[in-house]
């Protein structure tokens, strides 16, 4: 199906056929959901040994009684788990509670309101500040900025990460740009892994940016591979060390999509100066994180090998679901001008770009046919996709058969929305 | 020992004797600690069945898979646990992570920066705002205000709670007073239980206060009794309902001193309007709390009877420690003018007031003799006890023998500091 070359007559015929097909789907009263970027029950069960793993031994290796208060920055063995996950030094890791989003919010709140390196460094001192958001991106990152009153500037994603020419030009030009959101590996939602050059250039931003510039490096999918020889992400902290910009990047990760999504352990990896400032803040709002859960996780995933082996279990469950999505897209659209997508080698999403102006209609049609998709625009700051093209597909929770069923509907909805748009233009 | 009636000669003789006794203690090179308001390992062990309690069943009563994301305001059975603890309706309870301090910080941040009932209600819109702090009080409450730039006004504690004549006069006079910290039962550190009249008058403050007034009701010791027929705290929320001031009080509690101190579950109890505003904020910084830990706690403490029975185990461990403190104080000071204290019927502390100007010296002397006490002034806003009198004694962690040993030192240090002060005056 090539819409650009189609005659009006051909378009009208397609519209009739597709409308019929769509109506048949509506009549089936389906109830399918491709919105949820979370593990399936089967994936969660891979970690059910967590509860009871302690067998009465609540002591950490250093003798800490994990049951009691304290330990603001986490147990040594939990820092090691974070280090294994992110490929960094355990000394540069702080271990939090169950949510890396909470840590990101807290670090951004600290940077904005209180200053990560003293009160003088607070972004709010400079008036309205701005943050770069590669698009499409993760809606909850955008919400954090919005909540804190930080203006967002969208920058386009490429196959190698954010468009670094644009990023560098913006950062050089405006010292009130205080940082950038990044999901550097299996980016949410595009699945892109930042290239070595991109990582290198991001590490160098601190040399051309205004004061107190901080990249928020959300390494949410660091070990979430779907292929046997997965791409390697360059270590941004090493690159920063070479540029002397260690304070300009703050890394986040968690076990949320490794063990139990709502009951995992989250990590911050940052320079000593950033960690010091953050801990100063953290000490005002908690006596310490849940160390019992930290020690559970440390015993469950005692080293990098155990971690990577555990992740293979996830990959086995996820692979056929991603294959169902990609097979359907290839079959329907490989020979068409109806959309573009990437084949992710890991992560939780497939990102599909419709023809301009067709995403909202597609999502609406799918919803009316019983297939829930993430709202169009959700991957853009302020929920506004200027070209109305991007749709995020999350296949992890439904069964393979359900994914196949939902993708059949998706394909028809994309085609119908596209043909109607073309007819109306 | 009565200093006010003593001659200079008598004082000098006491000083010599006490200095000798003190030196003998110093020579023992003790290492004792009365600073830590936390459970002892024996108390923590009362809850060791928590890990493994699920036996593979991670489902909540309503079918929620506790392992996955979501459930911003907590599981129904965890709300019930909070309701059992605070004596309120489960629908008015939100369940958080492991820290009620974090919830208090987050609620105060919301009230100050973002507004609990819409952006117009944010305290910061009114410029510098103030908060009442009954003294002596809990240092971490003060730290939250300080971090957020909220000025603190100290109001004295009486045997029935905060001095309500002063509180009402202040609140009436200054609409920028936005609330008051309260630990209404077994107040930290005095052990006072607010009288029914105090609770009633606090519930009525919302009628005379400026806009967006919020009492932070930290019911940290709601079920932490040390006696068989413990005093009952009136329900502030019921009193508020009668006055139509439901929005003016926000209650907090947690299982921190019930199960595992660092790995418990924390609760907020508030009006629908306050909960709605708080959840709006909370949704920007977390996908949800650790529901696995919530279900563990709900199974471990399934009803009010189980909760109260569990607390008896704590009381049995704490009673002899408190007795050791109170016996030592009675023996040494009952017939003296060297200090005042109350006999708490629950909670974690004994609060001792020295003669004016003697607290810092006492704490320093004790430290030099190997007995660590909470820094003098810690119980006051900005760490400043204007009369330098209050010392907080926390006997829960050391053994009974250690408490007895530490109190011997404490008594000598109080006497020595007091005699020297009197000699110098």
Interface residues (C-beta under 8 A of the other chain):
Chain A: X38 X39 X41 X44 X47 X48 X51 X52 X53 X54 X55 X56 X58 X65 X66 X67 X68 X69 X70 X71 X97 X98 X99 X101 X102 X105 X106 X109 X113 X114 X140 X143 X144 X146 X147 X256 X260 X261 X262 X263 X281 X283 X284 X285 X286 X287 X288 X289 X290 X291 X292 X293 X296
Chain B: X38 X39 X41 X44 X47 X48 X50 X51 X52 X53 X54 X55 X56 X58 X65 X66 X67 X68 X69 X70 X71 X97 X98 X99 X101 X102 X105 X106 X109 X113 X114 X140 X143 X144 X146 X147 X256 X260 X261 X262 X263 X281 X283 X284 X285 X286 X287 X288 X289 X290 X291 X292 X293 X296
